[in-house]
């Protein structure tokens, strides 16, 4: 524990809630406003920053990653967090690292009560973790310790987890290993993609964060240690792993398609043309497909493209994208590009050698 002293030592246990959380729990009404340094970068983080802007708390500085080239013109573009902070006249800091002594000295000048970290993307050294009176809190998109690391949302979908959630964690020097302060459940439906689950968790995280901040000053949080034996590392997603292996089961392929939407999008090849697949579903077998090659196109109509996969199973591709075109339904594709796909053709397999 770092810089929190006795303030988190007594009170109620961790709460695991349903999806709907009261935005202003009655127990939070007497909360003391805090001086907050916020650190985050993507849209997920910006949503939490907006919640803090709308709260009684004082945001003394916003830390975000340096502007990055984006778009076809590779123009330097501010992060969603920076754009929102500037819109509200907040002080923005963009150090390339917080390991530098001068960056740490600058951070210290803000005399924050607590630092809130949401998908920041930079490591926080111990000197930073110890700096605020209440240390550093992290909003993590998983029910820890299930998925630690860079891609907890995608790995939960890919693994077929039935449930995930938000964990508010007291940060320590490890990677998502700190004590858990508050948890919120979120069911994962069979149709959820990483995009839809991202938005569900984003909506849950903000009120959970505000609740924890209120409890900090009321001495009503009980930290809980993580069970390291239950932890899995959610490795960063790579474009290479998004390639579909048609010898795998229909269920595994569907999970991959869902997990890699909106990034990097699952893909396959046909006649040296790369095809991105945005959505698909398992198709009930109507005939014996054991003689069919994996990846073979079995049927094409306005409802989708049926493809043979492992264990003689079949999936139906519903939405896809061909080069230089937007994503479209198979019905739209047939109307304009019917020549690209034929029954009996096969999507290519990756080179496993």
C-alpha positions, -999 to 999 in steps of 0.1 A, spaced: 0 0 0 14 34 -8 6 68 7 -28 58 21 -19 51 57 -48 40 79 -75 56 57 -85 24 40 -83 1 70 -119 -3 82 -154 -4 69 -175 -23 46 -163 -52 23 -159 -50 -14 -193 -47 -32 -200 -67 -63 -231 -51 -79 -255 -56 -107 -251 -36 -139 -272 -7 -127 -255 14 -101 -270 45 -85 -250 75 -98 -251 91 -63 -254 65 -36 -269 80 -4 -237 70 15 -217 94 -7 -237 125 1 -213 137 28 -182 131 7 -154 156 8 -142 171 -25 -108 160 -34 -79 175 -54 -74 151 -83 -48 145 -109 -64 125 -137 -42 103 -160 -57 87 -191 -57 86 -228 -84 69 -249 -122 75 -251 -128 50 -222 -107 73 -200 -123 105 -213 -157 92 -202 -144 89 -166 -128 124 -169 -162 138 -178 -177 123 -147 -151 139 -126 -156 173 -143 -193 170 -135 -186 161 -99 -177 184 -69 -141 173 -71 -113 196 -82 -92 184 -112 -59 201 -107 -42 186 -137 -48 161 -165 -20 138 -177 -22 121 -210 1 106 -236 18 128 -262 -1 136 -294 3 109 -320 1 108 -358 -33 97 -369 -53 94 -401 -41 92 -437 -22 125 -434 -5 113 -402 -13 146 -386 -4 149 -349 -37 144 -330 -45 149 -293 -59 121 -273 -96 121 -264 -86 129 -229 -66 159 -239 -93 172 -262 -119 170 -234 -95 186 -209 -87 216 -231 -124 220 -238 -130 226 -201 -99 247 -196 -80 221 -175 -42 220 -172 -28 193 -195 6 176 -190 20 152 -216 54 139 -204 67 109 -225 76 92 -192 70 97 -154 104 82 -146 121 115 -152 129 135 -120 117 168 -135 84 152 -145 79 139 -110 88 173 -95 61 189 -118 35 164 -107 43 171 -70 35 208 -75 -2 199 -80 -4 186 -44 -31 161 -53 -51 142 -27 -54 113 -51 -43 104 -87 -70 86 -108 -55 65 -136 -77 51 -164 -60 35 -195 -31 60 -193 -6 38 -210 25 48 -190 41 30 -161 39 48 -127 71 45 -107 70 41 -70 78 78 -64 46 87 -82 25 60 -65 35 74 -31 30 110 -40 -7 117 -34 -22 114 1 -45 86 -10 -21 71 -35 -32 62 -71 -64 46 -80 -70 26 -112 -102 19 -130 -96 -16 -146 -119 -32 -172 -120 -67 -156 -130 -84 -124 -95 -88 -110 -75 -109 -108 -91 -126 -138 -75 -105 -165 -44 -83 -158 -27 -64 -185 -33 -44 -216 -64 -61 -232 -88 -74 -205 -119 -66 -225 -108 -84 -256 -94 -114 -238 -126 -119 -218 -146 -120 -250 -121 -142 -268 -121 -167 -239 -159 -169 -237 -162 -155 -202 -198 -152 -191 -191 -123 -169 -166 -95 -164 -168 -61 -148 -150 -31 -133 -125 -32 -105 -113 0 -87 -79 -8 -75 -53 8 -53 -22 8 -76 11 -7 -65 44 -13 -84 31 -45 -100 10 -48 -132 -26 -46 -120 -17 -64 -88 -29 -38 -63 -55 -42 -36 -91 -42 -48 -114 -15 -34 -147 -20 -53 -161 -42 -80 -190 -41 -103 -204 -70 -123 -212 -70 -160 -226 -100 -179 -212 -108 -213 -238 -119 -238 -233 -143 -267 -236 -113 -291 -212 -90 -273 -182 -78 -292 -153 -60 -275 -169 -27 -288 -202 -33 -271 -186 -46 -239 -162 -16 -238 -193 7 -238 -210 -13 -211 -179 -12 -188 -173 25 -196 -208 33 -183 -203 12 -151 -168 26 -144 -177 62 -139 -203 59 -111 -181 32 -94 -151 56 -94 -172 84 -79 -184 61 -52 -149 50 -43 -137 86 -42 -165 95 -18 -157 65 5 -120 75 6 -127 104 28 -153 86 49 -129 58 58 -154 31 47 -134 10 22 -118 -24 29 -90 -33 6 -89 -69 -5 -57 -87 -17 -58 -104 -51 -53 -141 -54 -23 -143 -78 -32 -180 -85 -64 -168 -102 -47 -143 -124 -43 -144 -162 -22 -120 -183 -43 -102 -210 -16 -97 -236 -18 -68 -260 -37 -76 -292 -17 -80 -324 -30 -78 -360 -14 -112 -367 -35 -131 -342 -67 -118 -358 -62 -141 -388 -88 -168 -388 -77 -204 -386 -106 -223 -403 -96 -257 -388 -107 -243 -354 -142 -249 -340 -171 -226 -350 -174 -214 -314 -137 -204 -312 -138 -186 -346 -169 -166 -335 -153 -156 -302 -123 -144 -322 -145 -124 -345 -163 -108 -316 -131 -102 -296 -113 -84 -324 -141 -60 -332 -135 -30 -333 -97 -37 -335 -79 -51 -353 -109 -70 -370 -106 -107 -377 -96 -115 -413 -90 -142 -438 -79 -144 -474 -95 -155 -507 -76 -153 -540 -49 -132 -524 -75 -107 -513 -77 -99 -476 -113 -100 -462 -122 -85 -428 -150 -102 -410 -170 -80 -386 -198 -104 -376 -208 -140 -380 -228 -166 -363 -228 -204 -358 -249 -221 -384 -269 -253 -376 -257 -281 -398 -283 -292 -424 -260 -318 -441 -229 -339 -435 -200 -315 -441 -173 -340 -432 -161 -342 -468 -158 -304 -471 -125 -287 -467 -121 -263 -438 -126 -227 -451 -147 -239 -480 -177 -217 -490 -208 -239 -488 -236 -214 -497 -241 -178 -505 -273 -158 -502 -285 -125 -488 -285 -140 -453 -247 -146 -454 -218 -167 -466 -217 -202 -451 -182 -215 -444 -170 -249 -433 -147 -250 -403 -133 -275 -378 -152 -306 -366 -174 -303 -397 -191 -272 -383 -204 -242 -402 -204 -205 -395 -223 -178 -415 -205 -146 -422 -229 -117 -419 -208 -85 -422 -175 -81 -439 -152 -57 -457 -133 -60 -489 -103 -37 -498 -110 -1 -503 -147 -4 -493 -166 1 -461 -179 -28 -440 -211 -41 -455 -237 -69 -451 -234 -99 -474 -266 -88 -491 -250 -55 -500 -219 -73 -512 -238 -96 -535 -255 -67 -551 -222 -51 -561 -194 -77 -559 -211 -110 -565 -180 -122 -585 -157 -122 -555 -171 -153 -539 -182 -186 -553 -195 -218 -538 -167 -243 -536 -140 -217 -532 -120 -218 -500 -107 -191 -477 -70 -196 -472 -54 -211 -442 -26 -194 -424 9 -208 -429 14 -229 -397 50 -239 -406 
